[in-house]
């Protein structure tokens, strides 16, 4: 039988291991938001948006939801969009702005780089594969569902929502946000692998909130669930505004991200180039 001293050493080692796992889970969601500065109070704040729900089915499209998507695509003239590269500034809640670059290509690829004083924070997503890198060089990976949701929602709306058989659209009618009635559409999609094959028949959902008059996308809401013992779901809300036209396509130049109701960052884009055809290796380390 182990001695008391050995038992104590084992308990200390087990505690340290559990602590490391929990810290790793928290770190994953913080880095997923490309923050590393998220206050713990953000984990329990009340939400003003409902959590998107899934049915497990793809390929179904409600007429009202499809009509809204088509109106949106017509409004933003996204039919010829393939990719974009944008530069601007990302500001954390502490008020400090940082130069930032956003890459988007189709519905699968996205990348966000933030220039910090000691290096670059980078989040790179390729289908269900997502990786992040701290400015000090530390790297990690993201759960497949979190990676599949992308950094922002509109690329999937522009490329997959109307025609893809791997996407369902559900009309959720009107929903009031800050006193404004918006058209809520749920977009459910298969979580796919890098080869485009469904990942164990799993699906994820993003709620889209459109202005019913202008048909511009104002908010997107999805859930980020961590792997590990916490297995906690966080509601991520992206708010889109200040739409401007670049090469004939209307793109939101102001993007704010909230996690569990608390502002995490504001991305203000100033220079946007359409259809630059970045190589696929742009989205991986």
N, C-alpha and C positions, 0 to 999 in steps of 0.2 A: 504494500500500500504506500502511495506517495506520502512524503512527509508534509507537515503543515507549510513549510517553506516552499516546497515544490508545488503544492496546491495553489498557494498564493501566486506564485509565478505564472502558473497556467491560467488562473483567472485574470490576471493582469494582461497576459498575452491575448486571451479571448476578447477582453474588453477593447483592447487596442485595435484588434482586427475588426470588430463590429463598428467601432468609431470610424475607422478608415473607410469602410463600406458606405456608411451613412454620409460621410463627408464627400465621398466620390459621387454619390447620387445627387447631393445638393449641388456639387460643382458642375455636374452634367447639365442640369437645368439652367444654372447661371450662365454657363458658357454657351448653351443653346441660344440664350437670349443675347449672346455676345456682350455680356455685362461684366461679370466678375465682381460687381459692386452691389448686387441686389440686396437690399435690407431684408432681414428675416421676416419683418412684419408683412411683407408683400405676399407671404405664403398663405395668409389666412384672411385677407381682405375680402369683403363682400363684392359680389359681381352685379353688374347691371345688364349682362347678357346671359341668356340660358346656355347651358352646355350642349353642344351639338350631339345628336344621337345618330346611331347607325342602324341599318336594317340587315346588313350582311349581303345585300343584293346590289348588283350593278346592271346598268343598261336600261333602267326605267327612267322616263322623263315626263313629269307632269306638264300638261299644256301651258299652264300659267307660268311655271318656272322657266320653261323653254322660251316662251314669249319674252320674258324679262331678259334672259341671256342674249337673245337675238337683238333686242333693242339696245342693250349695252354695247354689244359688238359693233353695231351700226353707229352708235354715238361716238365711240372712241376710235373708230376706223382701224381696228386691230387685225383685219383680215390678212394683211401683208406682213404682219409682225413675225419675226423669227427670234430675235435676240436684241439685247441692248447692253450698253456699257454707260454707266453714269458716275459722275463724281460730285462731291458736295461735302457737307459737314454733318457729323453725328454728334449730338449733344446729350450728355447724361444728365440726370436730375440735379447733379451738383453745379450745372451751368457751364461746365467746361466743354468747348467744342473741339472736335478732332477731325482732321481730313479723313474722308471715307470714299470708298469706291464700291459700287454695286455692279455685279455682272448677273444677267439673266439670259438663259437660252432655253427655249421651249418650255415645257412644263416640268422637266426633270432636273435641270441644272441651275444652280444659283450659288453665288459667292458674295460675301461681304467682308471687306478689309477695313480695319480702323487703325489709323496711325496714332499710336500712343507715344509718350516721350521716350520710352525705352525699347520700342519695337512695334510690330504690327500684330494686332489681334485679327484672326481670320477664321471665318466659318465657311466651309465648302460642302455643298450637297450635290450628290449625283444619284438621282433616283432614291432608293431606300438606304443608300450609303452616305453617311454624314460624318465629317471630321472637323475638329476645331483645333486651333493652336493659340496658346497664350503668347503674349509678346516676349516672354522669357524663353519660349521654345517648347514648353510642355504641350503635348498633344493628347487627344482622346477622341472617342467615337460616340455617336448618338444612337439611340434606339431607332429601328427602322421606321416606325410610324411617325416619329418626330421629324426624321429626315424627309420622308415622303411629303410632308405638308409644306415644305419649302420655306423660304424666308418671307416672301409675300405671296398673296393668293392670286393676283390677277394673271400671271402667266398660265396657270391651269385653266382659268376661265377663258382666256383667249385661244388656247390651243385644243383643249379637250372637252369642255363643257357641252358644246352644241352637238358634236358629231361622234365622240368616242363611245364605243359600246362598253367601255370599262368604267363609265361614269353614270351615276344616277342623279337626277335633279328632282327635288321635292319642293312644291310650293307651300310655304308656311304662312302665307297671307301677310297681313300688315303687322308691324311691331313698332312700338313707340320707343325711340331713343332720344333722351333729353328733350322731350316734348315734340319731336318730329316723327311722323309716321313713315316708316321705311318698309320696303318690300323685302321680306326675308325669304331667301332661297337656300335650301340645304343641298350642297354638292357632295355626294358620296362617291368614293373612288377606291379601287383596289390598291392595296399596298404591294408594289411590284418590286421585283429584283432588278439588278442591272441589266438582265437579259430581257426584261419586259414580261417575265412570267409571274403570275400571281403568287404572293407569298402566303402559302397555307390558307388560301381563301379568306384572308383578312381584309377588312375595309376600314377606312377612316372617313371622317366627315368634316367639312368646313361650312359654316353658316356665312352666307353673303348677304349684306344689307345694302340695297340699292335705293337711291333717291327715285321715287316713282315718277317724278316729272322729268328730270334730266337723264335718268337711267345710268348715272355714274355710280360706281362702287365706292361706298363711303366707309364701310367696316367689313372686316373678315374676322371670324372667330373660330378657333379650333382648340383641341385639347392636346397637351403635351404630357404624356405619361412616362415616368421614369422606370427603367429596369432596376432591380435590386430590391432590398427588403422594404423600403418605403412605399414603392409602387403607387406614388401619389399622382393625381391628375391635376394639372395646372391649366387654367383657362388663359389662352393667349389671344389678345385682341390687337389687330392692326387697324389703324385709322388712316384713311387716305384723303388728301385734299390738295388744293392749289393745282388743279389739272392744267397742263400746258401742252401745246401741240409741238411735236418734233417729227419731222419728216412725214407729216400727215397723221401721226398717231397721237392721241391724247393720253398723257401719262401723268400720274400723280407725282408732284415734285416734293410734297410734304408727306412723310410717313411717320406715324407714331406707334410705338409698340408698348402694350400694357401686359403685365403678367399678374394674374389674380387681382386685377383692378388697379394696380399701381403702375404709373408711368416708368418705363425702363430706359427708353431713349427716343430721341426725335431725329429723324434723318431728313435733311434738307438737300435736295438735289439741284444742282445749278447747271451742269453740262450733261446732256444726254445724247448719245449717238445710237441710231437704230441700225440693226442688221450689219454688225461689224464682223460677224462669223468668228467668234473666238474659238480656239482649238479646245477639244474636249478635256485636255490635261489642265486647262485653266481651273477646273472644278475639283481637283484632287491634289493632295500633297505629294 
